[in-house]
Amino acid sequence: MHSESDIQYALDMTKVLHEPDRRIDTFGNTQFEFQLVSELMDEVDQVRVRQGRIEAQKPVILRPDGLAGFDFEGFGPEAEKFGSWLKENLHRIAFFQYGFHFKKSDVSEEIVHESMENVCGKLVADTRSTGNPMRAVIQGVDDAWEVCLLKFTVEMIAKSRGINEFDFKRRGLI
């Protein structure tokens, strides 16, 4: 189990060197490939490269529909007007729930005997030359590498949210 300072350190040290060209699909699951690079502790020019997949489930719209039956007992007519307005505008108050499924069985790793800079440069160059729109290259820390991967997923949610919201609005779902 990592301490709070270990987690904060991993978050601070995580850098997405190459992010996927694609975002989280609005109406279907999305699979990202990742290559997470980390230096081995107390070793010179030894870098661990983990590769795997992470799946993002399609975002789900969460609405506070429970407010539709909210009772404004004891309040005056203004509160009732507000209640009516709120019921009519519930479609504007929507949140998205994102889910990720991390399949550890898809993770492989290897130790490379080169500098971190060289390994990262080669992985980014390879990703650009192959044109894989779903691959991320992430630099992180070795012992808390999963925290680094989770930071990447949170960043993908933040970058996908606007697109997902636009798609939902375009289809009249929010």
C-alpha positions as a LaTeX table, in Angstrom:
\begin{tabular}{lrrr}
\hline
Residue & $x$ (\AA) & $y$ (\AA) & $z$ (\AA) \\
\hline
Met1 & 0.00 & 0.00 & 0.00 \\
His2 & 1.34 & 3.38 & $-0.96$ \\
Ser3 & 1.44 & 6.33 & 1.40 \\
Glu4 & $-0.28$ & 9.58 & 0.54 \\
Ser5 & 3.12 & 11.15 & $-0.24$ \\
Asp6 & 3.98 & 8.20 & $-2.57$ \\
Ile7 & 0.73 & 8.75 & $-4.43$ \\
Gln8 & 1.29 & 12.50 & $-4.66$ \\
Tyr9 & 4.83 & 11.93 & $-5.91$ \\
Ala10 & 3.57 & 9.52 & $-8.60$ \\
Leu11 & 0.93 & 12.05 & $-9.69$ \\
Asp12 & 3.51 & 14.84 & $-9.83$ \\
Met13 & 6.01 & 12.75 & $-11.81$ \\
Thr14 & 3.55 & 11.39 & $-14.39$ \\
Lys15 & 3.96 & 12.84 & $-17.85$ \\
Val16 & 1.97 & 11.83 & $-20.90$ \\
Leu17 & 4.61 & 11.99 & $-23.62$ \\
His18 & 2.22 & 11.02 & $-26.39$ \\
Glu19 & $-1.53$ & 11.03 & $-25.92$ \\
Pro20 & $-3.98$ & 9.11 & $-28.07$ \\
Asp21 & $-5.45$ & 10.97 & $-31.03$ \\
Arg22 & $-8.87$ & 9.61 & $-30.12$ \\
Arg23 & $-10.99$ & 10.39 & $-27.10$ \\
Ile24 & $-13.48$ & 8.30 & $-25.15$ \\
Asp25 & $-16.32$ & 7.38 & $-27.50$ \\
Thr26 & $-19.69$ & 8.73 & $-26.45$ \\
Phe27 & $-21.78$ & 5.76 & $-27.53$ \\
Gly28 & $-19.45$ & 2.80 & $-27.18$ \\
Asn29 & $-16.53$ & 1.42 & $-25.23$ \\
Thr30 & $-13.02$ & 2.60 & $-26.12$ \\
Gln31 & $-9.80$ & 0.65 & $-25.77$ \\
Phe32 & $-6.56$ & 2.54 & $-25.27$ \\
Glu33 & $-3.13$ & 1.00 & $-25.52$ \\
Phe34 & $-0.47$ & 2.27 & $-23.16$ \\
Gln35 & 3.26 & 2.07 & $-22.80$ \\
Leu36 & 4.32 & 3.19 & $-19.34$ \\
Val37 & 8.02 & 3.87 & $-18.87$ \\
Ser38 & 9.72 & 4.05 & $-15.48$ \\
Glu39 & 13.28 & 4.00 & $-14.18$ \\
Leu40 & 14.29 & 1.18 & $-11.88$ \\
Met41 & 15.23 & 2.37 & $-8.43$ \\
Asp42 & 18.96 & 2.46 & $-7.66$ \\
Glu43 & 19.87 & 1.26 & $-11.17$ \\
Val44 & 21.63 & 3.20 & $-13.90$ \\
Asp45 & 20.23 & 3.05 & $-17.42$ \\
Gln46 & 17.65 & 0.40 & $-16.60$ \\
Val47 & 14.12 & 1.25 & $-17.61$ \\
Arg48 & 10.95 & $-0.81$ & $-17.25$ \\
Val49 & 8.47 & $-0.60$ & $-20.12$ \\
Arg50 & 4.98 & $-1.85$ & $-19.33$ \\
Gln51 & 2.52 & $-2.30$ & $-22.16$ \\
Gly52 & $-1.14$ & $-3.07$ & $-21.97$ \\
Arg53 & $-4.67$ & $-2.00$ & $-22.65$ \\
Ile54 & $-7.19$ & $-0.07$ & $-20.67$ \\
Glu55 & $-10.84$ & 0.05 & $-21.60$ \\
Ala56 & $-13.08$ & 3.03 & $-21.05$ \\
Gln57 & $-16.76$ & 2.23 & $-20.92$ \\
Lys58 & $-19.10$ & 4.62 & $-22.65$ \\
Pro59 & $-20.14$ & 7.53 & $-20.44$ \\
Val60 & $-23.49$ & 7.24 & $-18.71$ \\
Ile61 & $-25.75$ & 10.24 & $-18.17$ \\
Leu62 & $-26.68$ & 10.75 & $-14.52$ \\
Arg63 & $-29.54$ & 13.10 & $-13.82$ \\
Pro64 & $-30.89$ & 14.18 & $-10.46$ \\
Asp65 & $-34.35$ & 12.89 & $-11.42$ \\
Gly66 & $-35.19$ & 12.52 & $-7.76$ \\
Leu67 & $-35.67$ & 16.27 & $-7.64$ \\
Ala68 & $-38.75$ & 15.95 & $-9.85$ \\
Gly69 & $-40.75$ & 14.92 & $-6.81$ \\
Phe70 & $-39.15$ & 17.38 & $-4.41$ \\
Asp71 & $-41.65$ & 18.83 & $-1.96$ \\
Phe72 & $-41.41$ & 22.51 & $-1.09$ \\
Glu73 & $-43.56$ & 22.23 & 2.02 \\
Gly74 & $-43.68$ & 25.36 & 4.11 \\
Phe75 & $-42.26$ & 27.58 & 1.40 \\
Gly76 & $-44.08$ & 30.39 & $-0.34$ \\
Pro77 & $-45.14$ & 30.77 & $-3.97$ \\
Glu78 & $-41.60$ & 31.73 & $-5.08$ \\
Ala79 & $-40.30$ & 28.35 & $-3.96$ \\
Glu80 & $-43.08$ & 26.64 & $-5.90$ \\
Lys81 & $-42.15$ & 28.67 & $-8.98$ \\
Phe82 & $-38.53$ & 27.68 & $-8.48$ \\
Gly83 & $-39.63$ & 24.04 & $-8.14$ \\
Ser84 & $-41.50$ & 24.29 & $-11.43$ \\
Trp85 & $-38.51$ & 25.90 & $-13.12$ \\
Leu86 & $-36.22$ & 23.22 & $-11.70$ \\
Lys87 & $-38.45$ & 20.42 & $-13.01$ \\
Glu88 & $-38.49$ & 22.00 & $-16.47$ \\
Asn89 & $-34.71$ & 22.45 & $-16.50$ \\
Leu90 & $-33.52$ & 19.13 & $-15.08$ \\
His91 & $-32.19$ & 18.26 & $-18.52$ \\
Arg92 & $-29.55$ & 20.97 & $-18.02$ \\
Ile93 & $-28.30$ & 19.41 & $-14.81$ \\
Ala94 & $-26.57$ & 16.25 & $-16.02$ \\
Phe95 & $-23.39$ & 14.55 & $-14.98$ \\
Phe96 & $-21.44$ & 11.87 & $-16.78$ \\
Gln97 & $-20.17$ & 8.73 & $-15.18$ \\
Tyr98 & $-17.09$ & 7.17 & $-16.76$ \\
Gly99 & $-15.86$ & 3.70 & $-16.04$ \\
Phe100 & $-12.52$ & 2.12 & $-16.84$ \\
His101 & $-11.65$ & $-1.53$ & $-16.86$ \\
Phe102 & $-7.97$ & $-2.25$ & $-16.37$ \\
Lys103 & $-7.07$ & $-5.72$ & $-17.53$ \\
Lys104 & $-3.87$ & $-6.74$ & $-15.80$ \\
Ser105 & $-3.74$ & $-9.88$ & $-17.90$ \\
Asp106 & $-3.02$ & $-7.67$ & $-20.90$ \\
Val107 & 0.02 & $-6.09$ & $-19.24$ \\
Ser108 & 3.49 & $-7.16$ & $-20.20$ \\
Glu109 & 6.78 & $-5.64$ & $-19.18$ \\
Glu110 & 10.40 & $-5.66$ & $-20.15$ \\
Ile111 & 13.61 & $-4.15$ & $-18.83$ \\
Val112 & 15.55 & $-2.04$ & $-21.32$ \\
His113 & 19.21 & $-1.22$ & $-20.67$ \\
Glu114 & 19.22 & 2.36 & $-21.97$ \\
Ser115 & 18.62 & 5.80 & $-20.56$ \\
Met116 & 15.10 & 6.95 & $-19.82$ \\
Glu117 & 15.47 & 9.72 & $-22.40$ \\
Asn118 & 16.45 & 7.28 & $-25.18$ \\
Val119 & 13.70 & 4.78 & $-24.39$ \\
Cys120 & 11.02 & 7.47 & $-24.23$ \\
Gly121 & 12.24 & 9.04 & $-27.46$ \\
Lys122 & 12.16 & 5.70 & $-29.29$ \\
Leu123 & 8.68 & 4.80 & $-28.03$ \\
Val124 & 7.23 & 8.18 & $-28.99$ \\
Ala125 & 8.91 & 8.04 & $-32.43$ \\
Asp126 & 7.58 & 4.51 & $-32.97$ \\
Thr127 & 4.06 & 5.53 & $-31.96$ \\
Arg128 & 4.13 & 8.49 & $-34.35$ \\
Ser129 & 5.50 & 6.45 & $-37.23$ \\
Thr130 & 2.95 & 3.64 & $-36.84$ \\
Gly131 & 0.12 & 6.18 & $-36.49$ \\
Asn132 & $-1.74$ & 4.20 & $-33.83$ \\
Pro133 & $-4.49$ & 6.65 & $-32.75$ \\
Met134 & $-5.22$ & 4.74 & $-29.53$ \\
Arg135 & $-1.72$ & 4.52 & $-28.00$ \\
Ala136 & $-0.42$ & 6.59 & $-25.12$ \\
Val137 & 3.20 & 6.79 & $-24.02$ \\
Ile138 & 3.43 & 7.68 & $-20.34$ \\
Gln139 & 6.48 & 8.37 & $-18.19$ \\
Gly140 & 5.98 & 7.56 & $-14.54$ \\
Val141 & 7.42 & 6.02 & $-11.41$ \\
Asp142 & 8.12 & 2.32 & $-11.05$ \\
Asp143 & 6.64 & 1.41 & $-7.68$ \\
Ala144 & 3.38 & 3.36 & $-8.07$ \\
Trp145 & 2.99 & 2.90 & $-11.81$ \\
Glu146 & $-0.72$ & 2.12 & $-11.50$ \\
Val147 & $-1.26$ & 5.57 & $-9.97$ \\
Cys148 & 0.43 & 7.03 & $-13.06$ \\
Leu149 & $-1.92$ & 5.05 & $-15.29$ \\
Leu150 & $-4.95$ & 6.22 & $-13.31$ \\
Lys151 & $-3.82$ & 9.83 & $-13.72$ \\
Phe152 & $-3.79$ & 9.25 & $-17.48$ \\
Thr153 & $-7.37$ & 7.92 & $-17.34$ \\
Val154 & $-8.57$ & 10.95 & $-15.39$ \\
Glu155 & $-6.94$ & 13.24 & $-17.97$ \\
Met156 & $-8.67$ & 11.32 & $-20.78$ \\
Ile157 & $-12.02$ & 11.83 & $-19.05$ \\
Ala158 & $-11.36$ & 15.58 & $-18.77$ \\
Lys159 & $-10.40$ & 15.81 & $-22.45$ \\
Ser160 & $-13.36$ & 13.70 & $-23.60$ \\
Arg161 & $-16.10$ & 15.32 & $-21.56$ \\
Gly162 & $-16.73$ & 18.26 & $-23.89$ \\
Ile163 & $-16.98$ & 16.01 & $-26.94$ \\
Asn164 & $-19.27$ & 13.59 & $-25.12$ \\
Glu165 & $-21.51$ & 16.43 & $-23.93$ \\
Phe166 & $-21.74$ & 17.80 & $-27.49$ \\
Asp167 & $-22.69$ & 14.36 & $-28.83$ \\
Phe168 & $-25.37$ & 13.86 & $-26.16$ \\
Lys169 & $-26.84$ & 17.32 & $-26.85$ \\
Arg170 & $-26.80$ & 16.76 & $-30.60$ \\
Arg171 & $-28.91$ & 13.63 & $-30.11$ \\
Gly172 & $-31.23$ & 15.41 & $-27.68$ \\
Leu173 & $-30.26$ & 13.25 & $-24.72$ \\
Ile174 & $-29.40$ & 16.19 & $-22.47$ \\
\hline
\end{tabular}
